[in-house]
Amino acid sequence: MNLYAEFAERIRGIVTKIGLADPVDAAGRLRFVVEPPRDPSHGDFATNAAMVLAKGAGKPPREIATAIAAELAGEPDVTSAEVAGPGFINIRVAPAVWHRLLGAIVAAGPDFGRSGLGGGEPINVEYVSANPTGPMHVGHCRGAVFGDALASLLAYSGWKVTREYYINDAGAQVDVLARSAFLRYREALGREVGAIPEGLYPGDYLKPVGAALAAEWGEKLEAMAEAEWLPIVRAFTIDAMMAMIRSDLEALGVHHDLFSSEKALSSGGRDRVTEAIEHLKARGDVYVGRLEPPKGQLPEDWEDREQILFRSTAFGDDVDRPLIKSDGSFTYFASDIAYHYDKYLRGFRQMVDVLGADHGGYVKRMQAAVKAMTGGEGSLDIRLCQLVKLFRAGEPVRMSKRSGDFVTLRDVVDEVGRDAVRFMMLYRKNDAPLDFDFQKVTEQSRDNPVFYVQYAHARCRSVFRQAGEDVGREIFAPGALADASLNRLEDESELSLIAKLGEWPRLVEAAAEAREPHRIGFYLYDLAGAFHGHWNRGKERTDLRFINPDDRESTKARLALVHAVADVLAGGLALLGVSAPEEMR
């Protein structure tokens, strides 16, 4: 039950009744909004409908607002509808509206807030996709958590989601990885290898790989020429690195439905890169030309020559992009086009890529490529995750020896736990820098959001344990709360808490449409604050306590309220991949 959507439809009906045009856009969506007022003292709902309709109607916004407000005020469950400012309408409703809402929440249980917004449309969410050259670092951690939570949010909101990891197992970096592992293999054989040469991966994480190679191959690899041992060691090491990455992701509670290989795009009789280029060529979007030199200092890879170019400026990019290098091999961009073309051929018209902040220059070109190769049918949404800075009590955290030069994801999870990592990685918008302090995320205080929200859920569960002792478990047995006398909830604090619960369905849809799962964390913190505040009022006023053995009806109504709060908190935490503890000590 989405009260905001319900009131939006009521207003739409009123708009039609008073003779104004149906306020929908080309996609059939309402052009106005119904939302909580910024100042709760202004009412329960606010709408900008009059201001949206004014231009088309050729009337002043306040005149339209007055007409709509008059109609609203005549409805039996509306206690007032007042025009404010340039034409906003503030609406107040009777307590019965909140009682009806609470009954719907209790009936829906964990499904309250679930939406069909996505209409079952397939969507591919690709996230993490770290190069398989070592353990995951804390920068990968933020993208992993963001992508995983976004996928959950979209699935909860009605999309058919595929969670995908793209393995970059082709190119120069995996050859460097293989040579680094071969050095550790020789070390495992007892050879003196000295300092790790410049350009190779120095981390100790490759020592077990070298030992495993030595155990399987003995001295045979050492006797081979590089052209022979390189593909063997490369495949072995990539498998080992992916096993490590999967283990790191498991520790973080991150899962994928599919692991796609870059190398597989051009193997097994398939050449998806050539297919994609030929597809673009057939559409007239590939040509032979010469690029102007970029302004400022020339990049090392710039080539002043005729080359095969993608006409990306025709689709919103700043410059056209080369597809084939001077040595005849494909550019990285060509491989990325092929990968997204492959997604399109697999039936995905909607795609989301979650990338690090250093991929900012990648956005326009890839969106241009998807628009071109799908004829405008496909869309690519690229979400960039900014850097994470680690602190301990305000001091920067030292680097990890095991990794060589960065703090690993496993280091962070092992120290503070999965829940703290996931919640705090989502408690800030993805494109804003994030400071993560190990000490603060383990504090048991209101200043630690993950503790504050989990503690609210644990408090809810403690109410039911106490109720079981004081009035018997049968009062809240499955289905027992459905006939609670919810009109017994009359206090302003109780009604305010129900109103906060009522925001949940609207919040979920807005977060899914904006692809901003951090909104879930913010909402849960506010809901937790409302519940803790109501709990504290019960300490001051005995008549507001959840359990009163002498008044089973009010107890049952208040248990219905607590049950609803617990369900929404647990559901929201689940979307973030965070546990909802039954108790906390």
N, C-alpha and C positions, 0 to 999 in steps of 0.2 A: 504494500500500500504506500503510494507516494503522494502525500498530501499536497505537495507543491505542484505536481503534475495535475492533480485533481482540481485545485483552485485555478490553475492556468486554463483548464478546459471550461470551467465555469465562466471565467472572464471572456474566453473566446465566444461562448454562447451569448453572453450579454452584448458583446461587440456586434454580433450579427443581429441581435434583437433590436438594437438602437440604430441599425441601418448603416453601419460602417463595413468596409471591406474586410474579408477574412484575413487576419494578420499572419499569413504564412509566407515563407520564402520559397524559392524555386525548388528546394528539396523537400517541401512540405512540412518544414519545421516552424513552430511558432517564433515570431520575431521578437516578442517581448518575453520577459522573465518574471517569475514569481519566486521570491527569495526571502531569507530571514532579514529583517531590518538590521542595519549596522548598529543601531542603538535599540536594544530590546525594549526600552520604555516606549518606543513608538508603536509597538503592536506585535502581532504574531507573524504576519506576512507583509511583504511590500511588493509592489509591481510598478514597472515603468510603461505599462501598456499605453497609457494616454499619450505619452511623449513619442512613442514609436509610431502611433497612428496619426498624429497631428498633421504631419506634412501631407500625407495622402488624402486626408479628409478635408484639408483646407480650413481647419478650425484651431483655435488656441488649445494647447494641451490641457489647461485647467478646466476648460469647458467640457472637454471629453471626459476628463477625470471625474468631474462632478456628476456627469450622467452615469458613468460606470459605478461610482461609489454609491449613488442612490439605489441602483439595482442590487448591489451587493448587500447593502444595509437592510434590505427587505427580506433577505434569506434567513430562515429560522435559526441557523447555527452561527450566524455572524452577529456579533454584539455591536460592532461599529466599523465603518469604513470612512476614513478621513483623507481629504486631499491635503498634500503638503508640498511646499516648495514650488518648483515649476510645473508640477503635475504628477508627482508620485502619489500612490494610494497606499495608505497604511491600514491593514485589516486586523481586527481582533475577533477571536472566535470564542464560543462558549466552551466551558470545561468538557461538555459531552463530546466535542470533537476529539479531544485528547484521550478521553476514555475509550472512544471507538478505535482510535489509532492503537492504543496499548493492547486492546483485545486482538487486533489484527497482527500485531507484532508477536504476541504470545502464540497465536495460532500458526503463524508462519515459522516460528522457531529459527533455526540457523539460516533458513532461506530468505528471511526478511532482508531486503536490499538487493537480492539477486535480480538481474535485469535481462531482458531480451533485446537490449539496445543494438547489439551487433547483428541480430537477425540470422545467426548461424553462419555468417560469412567467414570463409577461411582467411586466416591472417598468419603470416610467418614472422616470428620474433627471433631475430638472431642476436645473441649476446655472448659475452666473454670472447670467444674466438681468439684467444691468446696464441701467439706463435708457440709451437711445441718445442721451445728451446730451453725450458727450465721451469721451476716451480712458479706458481702464480704469486704475483706480488700484490700489495695493498691497493694499487691502482686498478688492477683487474677486479679486486674485491668489490669495489663500488659498482662497476658496470655489471658484474655478475648478480649482485643483489637487486639492483635496479631492474635489470632485464627479467629476472625471475619473478619479481613482484608485479611488474607490468604485465607479464604473460598471465599471471593469476588473476589480476584485475580485469583484463580483457575477457578471459574465459568466464569469469563470474558475471560479466556484463553481456554475455550472449555471443561472443565471437568463438569460432572454432579455431583454436590456437595450436600451432606447431612451434615448439621450442627448438631452436637449431643452433648448433655450434659449427663454425666453418674452420676446418683445420688447414692452416697455411703450411702444407707439407711439400711445397714446390718452391724453387728459387734458391738464391745464394745462401740465405740464412740457415737452411737445413743442411747444406754442405758444410758450413762452418761448424754447426752442431756436430756433424759426423766426425769431422777432424778433431774436435775437442774431445769427443768420446773415445776416439782412437788413441789419443794421447793418454787418457786414463786407462785404457786397455793395456797399453805398453807398461804403464806404471804398475798395473795389477800383475803383470808378468815379471815384475822385479827390475824393470829397466829404469835407468836414471833419466828422468825427463826434465829436470831443472825447473826454472820459472815458467809459468804458462805464457806462451808467446802472445804478443799484442795481436788483438783481433779474434782470439779464441775465447770461449766462455770459461771463466775462471772458477766458477762455483764448485764447492765440494759435492753438490748433488749429482755430479756425473761420475763420481768414484764408484758407486754401486753398479752403474751401467758398465763401466770398464771391467769391474770384477765379474759381472755376469757374462760379458763377451769372452773374457779369458776362460771362464768355466766351460762355456759352450764350444769355443773354437780352439782353445789351447794356443799354440804358436802359429797356426795355419794362416791367420789373417796377416800376421807380421811378414810372412813370406810372400804375400801377394803384392802386386803393383797397386797403386792407389785407384786406378780405374776399375780394378776388380773388387777391392775391399770397400770402396766408398759406398756403392749402393747397398751392400749388405749391412754395413754399420749404420748407414742412414736410416734404413727401414727399422732396424732393431732399436735404435735410439729414439726414433719418433714414437714407436710403440711404448717404450719405457716412459717417455715424457708424458704421453697422453694418459698412461695409467696413473702417473703422479698427479696430473691435472684433475683427472676424474676423482681421485682420492681427496684432493683439496676441495673440490666442489662439493663432494659428499659431506665433508666436515662443515661446510657452510650451508648445507641443506639445499643446494642448487642442483636441479636436474634438467636434462635435455631429452627431447624425444628423438632427436636425429643428430648424428655427427656427419657432416659432409666434408669431402676431401677436395682440396684444390687440384691435387694431382689427378684425381679421378675424372676431372673435366676433360682431360685429354689423354685418356687411356682406355683400354678394353674396347678398342674399335670406335670410340666416340671422340669427337673433337668439337666440343661445345664452343670453344673460343672462336674457331673458324666459322662455325655455324652462326654465332651471334654477329660476327663482323659481316658475313654475307647477308644476313637478315637486314642489318642496318644499311648495307650497300644497296639492297633491293628497294629500300624505302627512300633512297636518295640522300641518306644522312652520312655517307662516307665519301671522301674525295681525296685526291692527291694534291697537296699544296705545301706552302712554306709558311711557317709561323714567324711572326714578328718577334724580335728579341724582347724578353720581359724588361720592364723598367727597372733601373737600379742595377745591382750586381747580378751578373749572369750566374745561374745555377750550374753546377758541374755537369749535369746531364743534358743541358740544352744543346741542341744540334741544329746548325744552320744548313738545312738541306730540304729537298723535297721529300715528303713522307706521307704515309696514309693517315688521314686525320678524321676524327669524328666531329660532325658539325654540331657541337654541343651548345654553341652560342644561340642556335635557333631554338633552344629549349631552356634558355635562362641562365646558361653558364657565362663566365666572363671571357673565356678564350676557347677556341677549338682544341681538341686533345689528341695527341698522337697515340696510335694503336700498335705500331710495330717499330722496334728499335732498329738501329743501323745494322746490327748483326743478324737481322731477320727474325729475332725472337719477339714474342709478344710483350707489350708493356704490362705492368701490374694492373693498370686501368682496364686493359683489354680482358684480363682474366676476371676482374671484378664484374665487368659487364656480362661476361659469360655466366658467372655464378648467378647473377640476378636474372638473367635470361632463363637459366635452368629453373629457378624458383617459379618464374612465370609459367613455364611449360608444365610445371608440376601442379598448376592450378591456383597459384597465389596471385591475386590482383592487389592485395594489400600486404605490404612488407614494412617491417620495422627493423632498423639496424641500431644497435646500441654500441657506441664507440667511445674511445678516449678523447679528451679535449684536443689532443695533437692531430686529430683527423678533421679539424674544422675546414680545411681547404678541400676536403673530399666531398663535402655535402652537395654543392651545386652541380658538380660534374656527374655524380651518381644519380641524382634526381633527374638530371637532364637525360641520362642514358636510359633510365627506366621509362620515362615519359616517351622517348623516341621509340624504343623497341617494342613497347606495348600499344603504340598508337594512342596514347593518352588513357588507356584502360587501367593501367597499373599505377599505383602510388607508392612512393618510398618515403617513409618518415625516418629521419636519422636523429637519434637522441645522443647528445654528447654528454659525457660524465666528466666533470672537472676533477682536478687533483685532490688527493686526500693528504693532509699533513698530520703526522702522528706526534703526540705529546704525552708526557707523563708528568703530572702536576705542573703543567705549564712549560716544561722543558722539552725541546725536540728529542725524539727517540733516536738512538744510535742505530746504525745499519746492521744487517744480519750477516754474520760470517759465512753461514752455510750457502747463502745465495750468491755471495760475491759482492754485490753492491746495492741491494735493496732489501726492504722488509717484506717477508713472505706473508701471504694470506694466512697460512697455517700458524705462523708466529702470533698473529693477532687473535685468531679464533681460540687457540690454545690458552691464551692468557685471560681473555675476558668472556669467552663463551659465544656461541652462535647467536643467541638472542640479542645480546648487546650490540654485536657487530651489525646484524641485519637491521635492527630498528634504527640505530644511529646513522647508518649509511642511507636510510630513507627519510631521515628527519630533517632533510634539507633538499631543496630543489636540485635536480641532477646537474644543471649547468652552473651551479654556484659552488665555489671552493668550500671544502669541508675540513674543519679542524676536529680531530678525533683524539680525545684525551683519555688514556687508559684509566686514570684515577677517577675522573668524573663519571664515566659510563658504568662504574661499579658502585657508586655511592647509593645509599638507600635514602633518597631525599626527593623532594618535588623537582629539584633541579636536574634530576636524571630521568628523562622522559620514559625510558623503557621500564625502569623500576616503578614509576608512578602509575603507568597504565597496567602493568602486570599486577601490581598490588591492588588496584581497583577490582580486577577480576577475582583475585584471591579473596578479597573482602566479600564480594558477592557470594562466593561459594561458602565462606564461613557463616554467612547468614543462614544458609540452608542447613548446615551442620547443626547450628544452634537451634533452628526451628525444629529439626528432627528430635532433638532432646527435649525441647520445651512443650511442643504441641503435637508432635508425632509426624512421621514422614508421610503419612497418608494425605496430609493437607496439600502437599506439593508433588504427589505421585504423578506419573505421566497422564496428562489429560485433566488432572484435577483443577488446574488453575484456569481452565477455559471458562468456567462459570463463576469466576470471582466477581464480587460486586465492586467493579472498578470505580463506580461513582462515589465510593468511600474516600477516594483520593481527591482531596479538596484543597490541600495546602498549596500555596504558590510555588514552593520549592519542589513539590511532587509534580505539579503540572509543568513546571519549567524543565524538569528532567525528562518528562515524556516528550516535550517539544524538541529537546536536543536529540532524542532518539529518532524523532520524525525527520530530522535532517539527513539521516543515513542514506536512504535510497537516492535522494537527489545528489548527495555528495559522491556516491559511488559512480553514478552516471557521468557527472561532471569530471571526475578524476579520470575515468576511462576515455572520455572524448578528448580531453586535454593530454592524455597519456602522461599523467603526473601522479604516480603512486604516493608521493610525499604528502599529498592532501589527506590520505588515509591516516597517516601518523599524526598529523596535526589535529584531525577530528577526534581520534582516539584520546589524545591528551586532553582535549577540551571536555569530552564526555567523562573521562576519569575525574577531571576537576569538578564537574558538576555532581558526580556521584559522591566523591569524598566530601564535598561541601554539604550535601544533604545528610550524609552520615554524621557529620559533626553537629548539624542542627539537632539530630536525634539525641546527642549527648546532652544538649542544653534543654530540650523539651521532650519529656517522656511520652507525650501524646503523639510524637512523630516517629517513635521507634518502630522498627520493622516487625518486631514480634511482641504481641500482647496476648498472653495465654487467656486473658479474660474476654477478649474480643476476637474471635476466630475470623470473622468476616473482614475486619480491617487488616488483620494479619495476612489473610489470603490475598487481598488486593495488593498489599505492599510486597508480598513475595512475588506476585505477578510482575510488578515493576522491577524488582531486583533480578528476576529471571530474564526479563527483556534486556536489561543493561548487560548482564553476563553474556547473553547470546550475541549481542552486537559487538561487545569487546572481543569475545573469542573469535567471531567471524572476521573482524577487522585485523586482528593479530594474525589469523591464519592467512589472510591475503598478503601480509608482509612476510610470511614465513617464520613467525615468531610464536613461541608457545604461550598458552594461557594457563598458568599454574593454578592448581586447586588450593594451594596454601603457600605462604612465604613466611619465613622466620628470620 
